[in-house]
Amino acid sequence: MRARIAGLAMWLPPTVRRNDAWPTGFLEAARARGDRTLVDIPPGGDELDRITLQHLARDAKDPYIGGVERHIAVDEPSWLGELEAARLAIADAGLDVQSIDAVFSWAALYDRPCLPNATKVAHELGIPHAWASGVDAGCASALVQLEMATALIESGRARHVLLTQSHFFTRSFPLSHPASPGVGDAATAVVVSASERPGVLGVRSVSHGDAWDAVTYMRGPGDDEDPPWWQAGGPYVLGSKNPAKTKEIMQRTVRYGVDTMRLVCEHVRVAPSEIEVFAAVHPRRWIPGAILEGLGLEAARTRSSFDQTAHVGGCGVITNLLACRDAGLLHEGALVGLYAQGAGFTRSAALLRW
């Protein structure tokens, strides 16, 4: 028995924030006083760096980092977004909710510390029989979940596995943060089902522990200003304890995408040129197309939800796969490539036969 993606869905909070939400002079103010560690990317030196810099040049004078509009979770809990996306994905798969055997969830920000949303989602769906567990590989979690679901199905231990992801991230830093215009909130869900024909051909992931603290929450830059959570201290903000490594990751995003896609292609024994459809996370709108360019492929093989959602972390690979489906790219038998990367640091790629 093999595994295939049977259902996909996205849920967006109803509140929309457009670029006119930021006051006049936002760019100048952000550059003058803001922490731009998560915004500016340094130059490099080879062809893949040239591709990155070429696209960055177009964003250089844009205070909104390419964003147009983004959905904002105001009071909605992340588990609720995952629940709504789950219901839509199960319906998209044409399944009864009782057929779900396992639920894997990931949230960029949990509603409460150390409480994965999976058990809450399973309870609200009315499937107490399902095994429910959190799976966290940062923004690469959707593909790590996919590999775990595939293993369960191919081993005969499950027939239908629900994967949920939420990125309710705008509440993690103020509107004045330089990175805030490039980020939105979303929830996505995927149903992976048993199939007679190959669907998920392979998933490959690589982790870089030396970048463990490159993107993290902290109270201050120095150890004296950043005591552990169980000790008294100031509020947590999103930042980096290793800015040099953060810059390196950002500079190498296109390279990581190219290298990881080549890795999974080698594993599956297909040439990258055979990839017909491609979806990836999009910290910037142009990332999926730039990875294709680095592979020597046309940008027409991908679609982006960025104008509607901005960067939605680990949900981005799913929102962009949905955009590809909406554009009619996902015909039966198409070879589909997926790429995601997340803090911690893990990069993952998958190949599917649609």
C-alpha positions as CSV (number, residue, x, y, z in Angstrom):
1,M,0.0,0.0,0.0
2,R,1.2,3.5,-0.9
3,A,0.3,7.0,0.4
4,R,-1.1,9.9,-1.5
5,I,-2.4,13.4,-0.7
6,A,-6.2,13.1,-0.8
7,G,-7.3,16.4,0.5
8,L,-6.0,20.0,0.9
9,A,-7.4,23.1,2.6
10,M,-6.6,26.6,3.8
11,W,-8.4,28.7,6.4
12,L,-7.7,32.4,6.7
13,P,-8.8,34.7,9.6
14,P,-11.4,37.2,8.4
15,T,-9.5,40.3,9.4
16,V,-7.4,41.7,6.5
17,R,-4.4,44.1,6.9
18,R,-3.4,46.0,3.8
19,N,-0.4,48.2,3.3
20,D,-2.2,51.3,4.4
21,A,-2.3,50.0,7.9
22,W,1.3,51.2,8.4
23,P,1.9,54.9,9.1
24,T,3.7,57.2,6.7
25,G,7.4,57.0,7.2
26,F,7.4,53.4,8.4
27,L,10.4,52.5,6.3
28,E,12.6,55.3,7.6
29,A,11.5,54.6,11.2
30,A,12.1,50.9,10.9
31,R,15.6,51.3,9.5
32,A,16.5,53.9,12.1
33,R,15.5,51.9,15.2
34,G,14.3,48.4,14.2
35,D,15.9,45.1,14.5
36,R,16.5,44.1,10.8
37,T,18.2,40.8,11.5
38,L,15.2,38.9,10.0
39,V,14.8,41.3,7.0
40,D,18.2,42.2,5.4
41,I,20.1,39.5,3.5
42,P,23.8,40.0,2.8
43,P,25.4,39.5,-0.7
44,G,27.1,36.3,-1.7
45,G,29.3,35.2,-4.6
46,D,28.1,32.5,-7.0
47,E,25.2,31.9,-9.4
48,L,22.7,31.0,-6.8
49,D,23.6,34.0,-4.8
50,R,23.2,36.1,-8.0
51,I,19.7,34.8,-8.4
52,T,19.0,35.8,-4.7
53,L,20.5,39.2,-5.1
54,Q,18.7,39.9,-8.3
55,H,15.3,39.3,-6.6
56,L,16.3,41.2,-3.5
57,A,17.2,44.3,-5.5
58,R,13.5,44.5,-6.4
59,D,12.5,44.5,-2.8
60,A,15.2,46.9,-1.6
61,K,13.1,50.0,-1.6
62,D,9.9,48.3,-0.6
63,P,9.0,48.8,3.1
64,Y,6.3,46.1,2.8
65,I,8.8,43.4,1.6
66,G,6.6,42.6,-1.3
67,G,3.4,42.2,0.8
68,V,0.1,43.4,-0.5
69,E,-2.4,42.1,2.0
70,R,-2.3,39.6,4.8
71,H,-4.9,38.0,7.1
72,I,-4.6,38.7,10.8
73,A,-5.7,36.5,13.7
74,V,-7.1,38.8,16.3
75,D,-8.7,36.7,19.0
76,E,-8.9,33.4,17.2
77,P,-6.9,30.6,18.9
78,S,-4.6,28.7,16.6
79,W,-6.3,25.4,17.3
80,L,-9.5,26.8,15.9
81,G,-7.8,27.7,12.6
82,E,-6.4,24.2,12.4
83,L,-9.9,22.8,13.1
84,E,-11.5,24.8,10.4
85,A,-8.8,23.9,7.9
86,A,-9.1,20.2,8.9
87,R,-12.8,20.1,8.3
88,L,-12.3,21.6,4.9
89,A,-9.5,19.2,4.0
90,I,-11.5,16.1,5.1
91,A,-14.4,17.3,3.0
92,D,-12.0,17.9,0.1
93,A,-10.9,14.3,0.4
94,G,-14.5,13.1,0.4
95,L,-14.1,11.3,3.7
96,D,-16.2,10.8,6.8
97,V,-14.3,12.3,9.7
98,Q,-14.6,9.0,11.6
99,S,-12.2,7.5,9.0
100,I,-9.2,9.5,10.3
101,D,-6.8,7.3,12.2
102,A,-4.2,9.9,13.3
103,V,-3.7,13.6,13.6
104,F,-0.4,15.5,13.5
105,S,-0.3,19.2,14.2
106,W,2.2,22.1,14.1
107,A,1.7,25.6,15.3
108,A,4.2,28.5,14.9
109,L,2.7,29.8,18.2
110,Y,0.7,27.5,20.5
111,D,-2.1,29.0,22.4
112,R,-0.5,27.7,25.6
113,P,3.1,26.6,26.2
114,C,3.8,22.9,25.6
115,L,0.2,22.0,24.5
116,P,0.2,20.8,20.9
117,N,-3.1,21.5,19.0
118,A,-3.5,17.9,17.7
119,T,-5.4,16.5,20.7
120,K,-7.7,19.5,20.8
121,V,-8.4,19.3,17.0
122,A,-9.1,15.5,17.3
123,H,-11.5,16.1,20.2
124,E,-13.4,18.9,18.4
125,L,-13.7,16.7,15.3
126,G,-15.2,14.0,17.5
127,I,-12.6,11.3,16.8
128,P,-11.2,10.3,20.2
129,H,-10.0,7.0,18.7
130,A,-7.4,8.8,16.6
131,W,-3.8,9.1,17.8
132,A,-3.0,12.8,18.0
133,S,0.4,14.3,18.4
134,G,2.4,17.5,17.8
135,V,5.2,17.4,15.1
136,D,7.6,20.3,15.2
137,A,10.3,21.0,12.7
138,G,9.6,24.7,12.5
139,C,8.3,25.8,9.1
140,A,9.4,22.5,7.6
141,S,6.8,20.7,9.7
142,A,4.3,20.0,7.0
143,L,6.7,17.9,5.0
144,V,8.0,16.1,8.1
145,Q,4.4,15.3,9.0
146,L,3.9,14.0,5.4
147,E,6.8,11.6,5.8
148,M,5.5,10.3,9.1
149,A,2.0,9.9,7.7
150,T,3.5,8.1,4.7
151,A,5.3,5.7,7.0
152,L,2.2,4.9,9.0
153,I,0.2,4.2,5.8
154,E,2.9,2.2,4.1
155,S,3.4,0.0,7.2
156,G,-0.4,-0.7,7.4
157,R,-0.9,1.1,10.7
158,A,-3.2,3.8,9.3
159,R,-5.3,4.4,6.3
160,H,-6.1,8.1,6.6
161,V,-3.9,10.7,8.4
162,L,-4.8,14.3,9.0
163,L,-2.0,16.9,9.1
164,T,-2.7,20.4,10.3
165,Q,-0.5,23.5,10.4
166,S,-1.1,27.1,11.8
167,H,0.9,30.2,11.5
168,F,-0.7,32.8,13.8
169,F,2.5,34.8,13.9
170,T,1.5,38.4,13.7
171,R,0.8,38.5,17.4
172,S,4.4,37.7,18.1
173,F,5.8,41.2,17.3
174,P,4.4,44.7,17.0
175,L,3.3,46.5,13.8
176,S,6.4,48.6,14.0
177,H,8.8,45.6,13.6
178,P,10.5,45.8,10.2
179,A,9.4,42.3,9.3
180,S,5.8,42.8,10.2
181,P,4.5,43.7,6.7
182,G,5.9,40.5,5.2
183,V,4.0,38.2,7.6
184,G,0.4,37.0,7.8
185,D,-1.7,34.4,9.6
186,A,-3.2,31.2,8.2
187,A,-4.1,27.6,9.0
188,T,-3.8,24.7,6.5
189,A,-4.6,21.0,6.5
190,V,-3.7,17.9,4.5
191,V,-5.3,14.5,4.4
192,V,-2.9,11.7,3.4
193,S,-4.7,8.4,2.4
194,A,-3.8,4.9,1.5
195,S,-3.6,4.3,-2.3
196,E,-2.9,1.4,-4.7
197,R,-0.8,3.7,-6.9
198,P,2.3,5.6,-5.8
199,G,1.5,9.1,-4.6
200,V,4.2,10.2,-2.1
201,L,7.4,9.0,-3.8
202,G,9.9,10.3,-1.3
203,V,10.7,12.9,1.4
204,R,14.2,13.9,2.4
205,S,15.1,16.2,5.4
206,V,18.4,17.6,6.6
207,S,18.8,19.3,10.0
208,H,21.5,21.9,10.9
209,G,21.9,22.0,14.7
210,D,24.5,24.7,14.5
211,A,21.6,27.1,13.6
212,W,19.4,25.9,16.5
213,D,19.1,29.4,18.0
214,A,19.3,31.4,14.8
215,V,15.6,32.3,15.0
216,T,14.1,32.2,18.4
217,Y,12.3,34.0,21.2
218,M,14.4,35.9,23.6
219,R,14.2,38.7,26.2
220,G,17.4,40.4,25.2
221,P,20.6,39.9,23.1
222,G,23.0,39.1,25.9
223,D,22.8,36.2,28.4
224,D,22.4,38.6,31.3
225,E,19.4,40.1,29.5
226,D,17.9,36.8,28.5
227,P,17.3,34.6,31.6
228,P,15.5,31.2,31.2
229,W,11.7,31.3,31.1
230,W,11.4,30.0,34.7
231,Q,13.3,33.0,36.0
232,A,12.0,36.6,36.2
233,G,12.7,38.9,33.3
234,G,11.3,41.0,30.5
235,P,8.9,40.1,27.8
236,Y,9.9,37.7,25.0
237,V,10.3,39.0,21.4
238,L,11.2,37.3,18.2
239,G,14.9,37.6,17.3
240,S,18.1,35.8,17.0
241,K,20.8,34.6,19.4
242,N,23.0,33.9,16.5
243,P,22.6,36.7,14.0
244,A,25.5,35.6,11.7
245,K,23.8,32.2,11.3
246,T,20.5,33.8,10.7
247,K,22.0,35.9,7.8
248,E,23.6,32.7,6.4
249,I,20.3,30.8,6.4
250,M,18.5,33.7,4.7
251,Q,21.3,34.1,2.1
252,R,21.2,30.4,1.4
253,T,17.4,29.9,1.2
254,V,17.5,29.5,-2.6
255,R,20.6,27.2,-2.4
256,Y,19.0,25.1,0.3
257,G,15.9,24.7,-1.8
258,V,17.9,23.7,-4.8
259,D,20.2,21.3,-2.9
260,T,17.3,19.6,-1.0
261,M,15.2,19.2,-4.2
262,R,18.2,17.6,-5.9
263,L,18.7,15.3,-2.9
264,V,15.1,14.0,-3.0
265,C,15.3,13.6,-6.8
266,E,18.4,11.5,-6.4
267,H,16.6,9.4,-3.8
268,V,13.6,8.8,-6.1
269,R,15.8,8.5,-9.1
270,V,14.3,11.2,-11.3
271,A,15.9,14.2,-12.9
272,P,14.9,17.7,-11.5
273,S,13.9,18.6,-15.0
274,E,11.0,16.1,-14.7
275,I,9.3,18.2,-12.0
276,E,6.2,19.7,-13.6
277,V,4.7,21.5,-10.6
278,F,6.5,23.1,-7.6
279,A,5.4,24.6,-4.3
280,A,7.5,25.9,-1.5
281,V,7.5,28.2,1.5
282,H,7.8,31.8,0.6
283,P,9.6,34.1,3.1
284,R,9.5,36.4,0.1
285,R,7.2,36.1,-2.8
286,W,9.9,35.2,-5.3
287,I,11.5,32.3,-3.3
288,P,9.7,29.4,-5.1
289,G,10.4,30.8,-8.5
290,A,14.0,31.5,-7.6
291,I,14.5,27.9,-6.5
292,L,13.1,26.7,-9.8
293,E,15.5,29.1,-11.6
294,G,18.4,27.6,-9.6
295,L,17.2,24.1,-10.8
296,G,17.2,25.4,-14.4
297,L,13.4,25.3,-14.6
298,E,10.7,27.8,-15.6
299,A,8.9,29.9,-13.0
300,A,5.6,28.9,-14.7
301,R,5.8,25.6,-12.9
302,T,4.8,27.3,-9.6
303,R,2.2,29.6,-8.3
304,S,2.1,31.9,-5.2
305,S,-0.5,32.9,-2.7
306,F,1.8,35.7,-1.3
307,D,-0.3,38.6,-2.5
308,Q,-3.2,37.2,-0.5
309,T,-1.4,35.8,2.5
310,A,2.1,37.2,2.7
311,H,4.6,34.9,4.5
312,V,2.7,32.2,6.4
313,G,5.6,30.1,7.6
314,G,5.0,26.4,7.5
315,C,1.6,26.9,5.9
316,G,3.2,28.4,2.8
317,V,4.1,25.2,1.1
318,I,0.4,24.1,1.4
319,T,-1.1,27.5,0.4
320,N,1.1,27.5,-2.7
321,L,0.2,23.9,-3.6
322,L,-3.4,25.0,-3.4
323,A,-2.6,27.9,-5.7
324,C,-1.1,25.4,-8.1
325,R,-4.2,23.3,-8.0
326,D,-6.5,26.4,-8.5
327,A,-4.4,27.3,-11.5
328,G,-5.0,23.8,-13.0
329,L,-1.4,22.7,-12.8
330,L,-2.1,19.6,-10.8
331,H,-3.2,17.2,-13.5
332,E,-3.3,13.5,-12.9
333,G,0.1,11.9,-13.0
334,A,2.0,15.2,-12.6
335,L,5.4,15.0,-10.8
336,V,5.1,17.6,-8.0
337,G,8.0,18.9,-5.9
338,L,7.6,20.5,-2.5
339,Y,10.2,22.4,-0.4
340,A,10.0,23.8,3.1
341,Q,12.5,25.0,5.7
342,G,12.1,25.9,9.3
343,A,13.8,27.3,12.4
344,G,15.8,24.8,14.4
345,F,17.1,24.4,11.5
346,T,15.5,21.8,9.2
347,R,15.1,21.8,5.4
348,S,12.8,19.2,3.7
349,A,11.8,18.3,0.2
350,A,9.2,15.9,-1.2
351,L,8.3,14.4,-4.5
352,L,4.7,13.3,-5.3
353,R,3.0,11.7,-8.2
354,W,-0.4,13.5,-8.3
